[in-house]
Amino acid sequence: MPKIRKPNTEKKEKAKEYDNPYAPVSDEEAEEISDRSTFENFNPEDKNGFTQQNTNCYLVKGESADFVFLTRQFFKQMTHSTVKTTKNGTKIYPKELCRINVGDKDCPYCDESKHNESVKGKYESRYWEVIDFRGQKEKEGEKWVYTNTPAPKLFMGMSTALATQIRVLRDEVEEDDIELHEVIITITRQKDGSYTSGVKTKKLGRGKSETIVLDSEIERDRKGLLESCKIAYADGDDIYNGYLPHVPTILAPKSVEQMEKDLSY
């Protein structure tokens, strides 16, 4: 049964230590973390696992989904918006991370944006690490459908309005000595593109309800980067129990050489 936790000041102070654990890493650090993460922890056979191909978490207009937010605060990266045309003539709009994120002022995309309308100058993007209850997508016949097995993702390009909503919800649950990663947040994208969100509760009858509180353990390394976690309902049913990627690796920008190669089309 869902339960409300007793006050735990020590736990709350510990959580605040990781308010913004993401700092830029060098190419060498990113490569080292990637090697350690990929070969020791990541299982490529797990369709619901986390890979660089399935990081993007988004909602289409009219869609609603449940999430667990794994950190107290979102983090920011500078991004370039690009326009490319596929072989069948379809236009796509991939985002490219700017080299300035690793302290490098020599970014081919920055240079290209000065004279190429298909490459936009750098702008700030927000990212928040979550568990998505919809899971990953897999092909079923001619359609792509969700697996419905909760999976770790990055909620990318979060709007200011939605980020503000999540922080307000975070502050509200922390007043009851509950951490953000111990609650389920339902997010709905309205048909006009705006977002609404709220903490999931259990109805008790007579118009009363209580917050559904999760059992959650998150392991971090010395830099405060997420490594693994176990999230379950209070009655013990697992939501997610597995590997979490090192975010700076997933968000590491391409090398200068690779950027120049991509822009030589």
Buried (B, 14 or more C-beta within 10 A) or exposed (E): EBBEBEEEEEEEEEBEEBEEBBEBBEBEBBEBBBEBBBEEBBEEEBBBBBBEEBBEBEBEEEEEBBBBBBBBBBBEBBBBBBEEEEEEEEEEEEBBBBBBBBEBEEBBBBBBBEEEEBBBEBEEBBBBBBBBBBBBBEEEEEEEEBBEBBBBBBBBBBEEEBBEBBBEBBEEBBEEBBBBBBBBBBBBBEEEEEBEBEBBBEEEEEEEEEBBBBBBEBEBEEEBBBBEBBBBBBEEEEBBEBBBBBBBBBBBBBEBEEBBEBBEE
